[in-house]
Each structure stands twice: as C-alpha cells, then as structure tokens.
C-alpha cells in the first residue's frame, strides 16, 4: 500500500503526464492541419511556402508517412539540460525509425515556455537539418 506521500507524488506525476499529453496532442493536431493545408493548397505538387518559422522549406515540405501516429514525447521547457531531452527524444525516434525532417518537426512540437520562445525567435528558415537543430539547441 502506498503511503500518503507516495500517493501525492504519483498524483503530481499523473498531472504532469496529462499536461505533456495535451501539449503533444496539440502539436500533432497542428502538424496534421498543416499537412491538410499543404495537400489542399498544392498546385499540381508545387511545394507550399511555410509560415514564417525556423525550419527550412525542404524540412517543412518533407512528407510525413501516411497513417503516422506520433509517439508520446516529453516536453522541454528550456530549464533543464537540452541534451538530456535530445537523448530521450533520439531514443524514441530510433524506435520508430523517423527521418530527420520528421525529427525536426516532432522535436519542435516538444518545446514549451522558454524553449518555445527560443525556437520561435530563431531566424526564418535557419534550421537546415536535424543536426543543425540539435547544435543550435545545445548552444
């Protein structure tokens, strides 16, 4: 039987997981909406100009596999060690065999608070590869 303190700790962990899940679901919905807009607005396969954001056009327009269901990913608020977050993220990506362009999109979706503000303020189209994104994040 769990002690009162253990029960409170578990409740806090569950609340954090729910918050992380909601953030991830919002990111997935955003990516799915963007994909639908890309398909609907496409003129005979012409790439869609992305909204002002740091991912290069090549990364932004790279296809996401049909029926892709993103895994549960922890969020990163910018307060911890970014490389710990990247290591955890990379482990998850290795399991699903994600392409680098998909890694960029999914990693960006894990950012909250200060990390999200950092990402949003990067120069437009300044991220040209997954390695480039990790390098910028670790600086």
C-alpha positions as YAML, in Angstrom:
chain: A
units: angstrom
residues:
- id: 1
  name: UNK
  ca: [0.00, 0.00, 0.00]
- id: 2
  name: UNK
  ca: [1.34, 3.40, -0.94]
- id: 3
  name: UNK
  ca: [1.98, 6.00, 1.73]
- id: 4
  name: UNK
  ca: [0.24, 9.37, 1.61]
- id: 5
  name: UNK
  ca: [3.43, 10.99, 0.31]
- id: 6
  name: UNK
  ca: [3.82, 8.34, -2.40]
- id: 7
  name: UNK
  ca: [0.20, 8.83, -3.43]
- id: 8
  name: UNK
  ca: [0.69, 12.60, -3.69]
- id: 9
  name: UNK
  ca: [3.86, 12.08, -5.74]
- id: 10
  name: UNK
  ca: [2.01, 9.76, -8.11]
- id: 11
  name: UNK
  ca: [-0.85, 12.28, -8.45]
- id: 12
  name: UNK
  ca: [1.65, 15.00, -9.35]
- id: 13
  name: UNK
  ca: [3.33, 12.72, -11.89]
- id: 14
  name: UNK
  ca: [-0.02, 11.83, -13.44]
- id: 15
  name: UNK
  ca: [-0.94, 15.52, -13.70]
- id: 16
  name: UNK
  ca: [2.39, 16.23, -15.41]
- id: 17
  name: UNK
  ca: [1.85, 13.35, -17.85]
- id: 18
  name: UNK
  ca: [-1.63, 14.63, -18.68]
- id: 19
  name: UNK
  ca: [-0.20, 18.10, -19.35]
- id: 20
  name: UNK
  ca: [2.53, 16.66, -21.56]
- id: 21
  name: UNK
  ca: [-0.01, 14.53, -23.44]
- id: 22
  name: UNK
  ca: [-2.22, 17.55, -24.06]
- id: 23
  name: UNK
  ca: [0.75, 19.54, -25.38]
- id: 24
  name: UNK
  ca: [1.73, 16.69, -27.68]
- id: 25
  name: UNK
  ca: [-1.82, 16.27, -28.94]
- id: 26
  name: UNK
  ca: [-1.93, 19.98, -29.75]
- id: 27
  name: UNK
  ca: [1.35, 19.63, -31.67]
- id: 28
  name: UNK
  ca: [0.03, 16.63, -33.58]
- id: 29
  name: UNK
  ca: [-3.15, 18.48, -34.46]
- id: 30
  name: UNK
  ca: [-1.10, 21.43, -35.72]
- id: 31
  name: UNK
  ca: [1.06, 19.16, -37.88]
- id: 32
  name: UNK
  ca: [-2.00, 17.37, -39.23]
- id: 33
  name: UNK
  ca: [-3.71, 20.66, -40.07]
- id: 34
  name: UNK
  ca: [-0.58, 21.85, -41.82]
- id: 35
  name: UNK
  ca: [-0.46, 18.63, -43.83]
- id: 36
  name: UNK
  ca: [-4.09, 19.03, -44.86]
- id: 37
  name: UNK
  ca: [-3.46, 22.63, -45.87]
- id: 38
  name: UNK
  ca: [-0.42, 21.58, -47.86]
- id: 39
  name: UNK
  ca: [-2.42, 18.92, -49.70]
- id: 40
  name: UNK
  ca: [-5.43, 21.16, -50.25]
- id: 41
  name: UNK
  ca: [-3.41, 24.17, -51.34]
- id: 42
  name: UNK
  ca: [-1.00, 22.25, -53.51]
- id: 43
  name: UNK
  ca: [-0.99, 23.19, -57.18]
- id: 44
  name: UNK
  ca: [-0.01, 20.05, -59.04]
- id: 45
  name: UNK
  ca: [2.59, 19.07, -56.45]
- id: 46
  name: UNK
  ca: [4.13, 22.53, -56.01]
- id: 47
  name: UNK
  ca: [5.66, 22.85, -52.54]
- id: 48
  name: UNK
  ca: [3.78, 25.04, -50.09]
- id: 49
  name: UNK
  ca: [5.56, 28.08, -48.71]
- id: 50
  name: UNK
  ca: [5.73, 27.54, -44.95]
- id: 51
  name: UNK
  ca: [4.62, 30.09, -42.43]
- id: 52
  name: UNK
  ca: [7.46, 32.20, -41.06]
- id: 53
  name: UNK
  ca: [9.30, 29.74, -38.86]
- id: 54
  name: UNK
  ca: [12.85, 28.41, -38.44]
- id: 55
  name: UNK
  ca: [12.58, 25.14, -40.37]
- id: 56
  name: UNK
  ca: [13.90, 25.20, -43.93]
- id: 57
  name: UNK
  ca: [11.44, 24.79, -46.77]
- id: 58
  name: UNK
  ca: [12.89, 21.34, -47.51]
- id: 59
  name: UNK
  ca: [12.27, 20.16, -43.94]
- id: 60
  name: UNK
  ca: [8.84, 21.80, -43.80]
- id: 61
  name: UNK
  ca: [7.69, 20.24, -47.07]
- id: 62
  name: UNK
  ca: [9.14, 16.78, -46.42]
- id: 63
  name: UNK
  ca: [6.30, 14.27, -46.35]
- id: 64
  name: UNK
  ca: [5.12, 12.58, -43.18]
- id: 65
  name: UNK
  ca: [4.35, 8.88, -43.65]
- id: 66
  name: UNK
  ca: [0.68, 8.07, -44.20]
- id: 67
  name: UNK
  ca: [-1.08, 6.88, -41.05]
- id: 68
  name: UNK
  ca: [1.80, 8.18, -38.91]
- id: 69
  name: UNK
  ca: [0.90, 8.25, -35.25]
- id: 70
  name: UNK
  ca: [3.44, 10.17, -33.18]
- id: 71
  name: UNK
  ca: [4.69, 8.52, -30.02]
- id: 72
  name: UNK
  ca: [4.27, 10.07, -26.60]
- id: 73
  name: UNK
  ca: [7.08, 12.61, -26.27]
- id: 74
  name: UNK
  ca: [8.10, 14.51, -23.16]
- id: 75
  name: UNK
  ca: [8.11, 18.28, -23.37]
- id: 76
  name: UNK
  ca: [11.09, 20.57, -22.88]
- id: 77
  name: UNK
  ca: [10.59, 23.95, -21.23]
- id: 78
  name: UNK
  ca: [14.18, 25.16, -21.53]
- id: 79
  name: UNK
  ca: [15.01, 24.85, -17.83]
- id: 80
  name: UNK
  ca: [16.82, 21.51, -17.87]
- id: 81
  name: UNK
  ca: [19.71, 20.16, -19.87]
- id: 82
  name: UNK
  ca: [18.67, 20.26, -23.54]
- id: 83
  name: UNK
  ca: [20.95, 17.34, -24.36]
- id: 84
  name: UNK
  ca: [19.12, 15.12, -21.85]
- id: 85
  name: UNK
  ca: [15.90, 15.95, -23.66]
- id: 86
  name: UNK
  ca: [17.52, 15.27, -27.04]
- id: 87
  name: UNK
  ca: [18.88, 11.92, -25.83]
- id: 88
  name: UNK
  ca: [15.44, 10.81, -24.66]
- id: 89
  name: UNK
  ca: [13.90, 12.12, -27.87]
- id: 90
  name: UNK
  ca: [16.50, 10.31, -30.04]
- id: 91
  name: UNK
  ca: [15.80, 7.02, -28.26]
- id: 92
  name: UNK
  ca: [12.13, 7.34, -29.12]
- id: 93
  name: UNK
  ca: [12.90, 8.33, -32.72]
- id: 94
  name: UNK
  ca: [15.21, 5.32, -33.13]
- id: 95
  name: UNK
  ca: [12.33, 3.00, -32.21]
- id: 96
  name: UNK
  ca: [10.05, 4.43, -34.89]
- id: 97
  name: UNK
  ca: [12.80, 4.98, -37.48]
- id: 98
  name: UNK
  ca: [11.89, 8.63, -38.10]
- id: 99
  name: UNK
  ca: [13.52, 10.57, -40.92]
- id: 100
  name: UNK
  ca: [15.49, 13.66, -39.94]
- id: 101
  name: UNK
  ca: [12.83, 16.02, -41.32]
- id: 102
  name: UNK
  ca: [10.19, 14.35, -39.17]
- id: 103
  name: UNK
  ca: [12.51, 14.53, -36.16]
- id: 104
  name: UNK
  ca: [12.79, 18.29, -36.65]
- id: 105
  name: UNK
  ca: [9.02, 18.71, -36.76]
- id: 106
  name: UNK
  ca: [8.41, 16.47, -33.77]
- id: 107
  name: UNK
  ca: [11.22, 17.95, -31.66]
- id: 108
  name: UNK
  ca: [9.87, 21.45, -32.28]
- id: 109
  name: UNK
  ca: [6.50, 20.20, -31.04]
- id: 110
  name: UNK
  ca: [8.00, 19.25, -27.68]
- id: 111
  name: UNK
  ca: [9.07, 22.81, -26.85]
- id: 112
  name: UNK
  ca: [7.16, 24.82, -24.26]
- id: 113
  name: UNK
  ca: [7.77, 28.03, -22.32]
- id: 114
  name: UNK
  ca: [11.33, 29.38, -22.72]
- id: 115
  name: UNK
  ca: [12.31, 26.65, -25.21]
- id: 116
  name: UNK
  ca: [9.34, 27.51, -27.43]
- id: 117
  name: UNK
  ca: [10.17, 31.22, -27.27]
- id: 118
  name: UNK
  ca: [13.78, 30.39, -28.22]
- id: 119
  name: UNK
  ca: [12.56, 28.33, -31.20]
- id: 120
  name: UNK
  ca: [10.08, 30.94, -32.39]
- id: 121
  name: UNK
  ca: [12.76, 33.63, -32.31]
- id: 122
  name: UNK
  ca: [15.23, 31.73, -34.49]
- id: 123
  name: UNK
  ca: [15.72, 33.30, -37.92]
- id: 124
  name: UNK
  ca: [13.33, 32.18, -40.64]
- id: 125
  name: UNK
  ca: [14.50, 29.02, -42.44]
- id: 126
  name: UNK
  ca: [17.65, 28.89, -40.29]
- id: 127
  name: UNK
  ca: [17.32, 25.18, -39.41]
- id: 128
  name: UNK
  ca: [18.59, 23.20, -42.39]
- id: 129
  name: UNK
  ca: [18.97, 19.72, -40.83]
- id: 130
  name: UNK
  ca: [18.28, 17.77, -37.67]
- id: 131
  name: UNK
  ca: [21.95, 18.02, -36.67]
- id: 132
  name: UNK
  ca: [21.78, 21.77, -37.20]
- id: 133
  name: UNK
  ca: [18.73, 21.96, -34.94]
- id: 134
  name: UNK
  ca: [20.48, 19.97, -32.19]
- id: 135
  name: UNK
  ca: [23.58, 22.16, -32.50]
- id: 136
  name: UNK
  ca: [21.51, 25.34, -32.15]
- id: 137
  name: UNK
  ca: [19.61, 23.88, -29.20]
- id: 138
  name: UNK
  ca: [22.81, 22.93, -27.38]
- id: 139
  name: UNK
  ca: [24.41, 26.38, -27.70]
...
